[in-house]
């Protein structure tokens, strides 16, 4: 027959072993819970930050789109003004040229190095004084090339490099600004989408960290926590690398 004392000692050892296992399991559970809490907290903070950045970049995109549209409107207005000014220059030049032909203006070449001197008592002089300042510069430069006798001279002042329309240059500059704003808007939209995608990844971290506590086996729990931790580390690296809009 078994010794009652030995059986009692064996039961005591079994109870002590079971108590140690239970205590060890509780410590392991607390460690898992702490790690899960850390994953959940960090993931929640990063998700909030990613959502904030996505909204900020989306706002930047809307602002850039609005400014680009405004620049296009201004460019259209400037281009229309430049067209109107070119037509006005053309009309006044034709009238001046016709008056000059009647008055013998083209029969008297401008002396080399001497600017054209209009006669205010003649119609040509009257029209010349009413040239727009931008156009008058081109006319003076054209007359200085002696177009009456110089076959290499430009056919009209409009072909001279001196003929510059400030409104046209402004239209070109505004169009370029609109193009650059479009580029910035597309970049802001891309960054907003990237941050939005990051919030989805972080939501997956929250899912894995949350469901791991419901697992009964150590292997399943470790697997879910490992996947969540890997995604969290990758997301943190991406957050550090992404541009910030503060």
Secondary structure, DSSP 8 states (H G I E B T S, - for coil): ---HHHHHHHHHHHHHHHHHHHHHHHHHHHHHHHHHHHHHHHHHHHHHHHHHHHHHHHHHHHHHHHHHHHHHHHHHHHHHHHHHHHHHHHHHHHHHHHHHHHTTGGGS---TT------TTSHHHHHHTTS-HHHHHHHHHHHHT-TTT-TTS-SSGGGSTT---HHHHHHHHHHHHHHHHHHHHHHHHHHHHHHHHHHHHHHHHHHHHHHHTT-SSHHHHHHHHHHHHHHHHHHHHHHHHS----
